[in-house]
Each structure stands twice: as C-alpha cells, then as structure tokens.
C-alpha cells in the first residue's frame, strides 16, 4: 500500500484526471484500464478496507489478516479450507501486484517522455 501511495503522490499531472466520485466498481475498473493513476487507485481500493461506509466489505489486507488470526488462534493444524483460501488470496494479491507493476511502468514511460 505504501508503494502505491508513493506512486500516486509522484504521478505526473498529465496522467491524473479528476476523480468522478462514482462508487460503481465496474465503472471504476473501466476507467482504471485507460489511466495508470486510476489503475493504482483501484488496486488500493481492493487492498484497503474503506471504512467510510456503514458496512464496508473487507478488502484483501483485512481478509489476509482474518485468515492469519484464525490459523494462529486454532489449537490444531489448519484444515484444507484454510489452505484453499490462502491460495485464492495469494492469487488475488499476485494479480494486484502485476497491475501495480504495469501502472508503475506506464508512469515511468510518461515521465521519460516529459524530459
């Protein structure tokens, strides 16, 4: 999350576009595909739980923390469901990491073209 925040802070102004304020995830994903700043914002939204809503859905960081706490609190070895859930969460994380890396590369290219 810190890496994403740093990238967003240092993004060239030419890449940034006004925030629409829409909360529809499908629209945000479509906008993110065309703009690395939107892409980073969408990845951050999927990582960190937005507590501004009354009942926010737990995002990836919260889900990983919850799984860890369940496994650590158990007095026996984790069951197959815990391993299955870990695989799903790991896959989601790797997908988000690829998206961050692609957005970072795009931002680097934009910065190179400006010089």
N, C-alpha and C positions, 0 to 999 in steps of 0.2 A: 504494500500500500504506500509506503514511503517513496519507493521508486516511482510509482505512478504520480504521486503528488509532486515530486520534483520535476517530472517530465511536463506535467500540466503547468507548473509555475514558469517553466523556461520555454514554453511553446512560443514560436514566433507569432506575432499578432496577425499576420496574414493568414494563418491557418485557423485561428479562432473565429468562431461565428457566434452571434448572440444566442443565449440559452432561451429555448422556447417555453420552458416551464411545463411542457406536457409530461404527463406521468404514464402515458401508454408505452409499455416496454417495446411493443412491436415497432412503433414509430421511432423510438429512440435507437433501436438496433439498426433500422434502415438508415437513419441519419448518421450513425456511427460508422457505417461502412464507407461513407464518402469522405470522412474527415478524421484524421488521427486524434484530434483533441476529443471529438465525440466518442471515438473508439475507447480512449483511455477513461473517459468519464463513465462509459457503460461498463467497462471492466471493473472500475472502482465500485460502481453501484452493485455489481454482482458479488463483490468481495465483502463489503462492509454493510452491516445492517443499518438501514435508515430509520432511526428512532423518532422521526418527526411524525410518523403515522401512529394511530392508536394501537394497531396490531400489525406491526411490520413483519414480513416473512423473514426468517433467519437466513442470512446470506452465507456464503462459503466459509468465511472465518468462524462464524458462530456455529455452523454445522460441524466443522472440524473440532472446535473446542468442546462441543457437546459430546461427540464421539469419543474424544480423548478422555473426558471426565467419566463417561460410562465405563470405558475399558479400565481406567485406573481405579475406579471405585469397586469394581467387581472382585469377588473373592475367588474367582476361578478364571481359567483361560477364556479369552473371547470366543464367542460362537462364530459360526460361518457367516451369519448376517453382518457381524461387525467387520469381517474381512471383505465381504461383498460391498458394504457401504464405503469402506476405505478405498476400494478400487474405483468406485464411482466418483468419490470426492477427489481422488488423485487425478482421474481423467479430466474432471471439470477444471481443476487447477492447471493442468498442463495445457488445456485449450485456452484458458485465460492468459497464461504466460506467453503462449505463441502470439496471441493478439497484441499483447503489450510489446513484444519484441518487434512485430511488424509495424506498429504505430511508432515506436521509437525510431526505427529505420526510416520511416517516411518523414518524421520530424527532422532527422539528421540530414536527409536529402534536401528538404526545404531550406534548412539552414545553410547548406553548402551552396545552393543556387542563389541565395541572397548576397553572398560575399563577393 
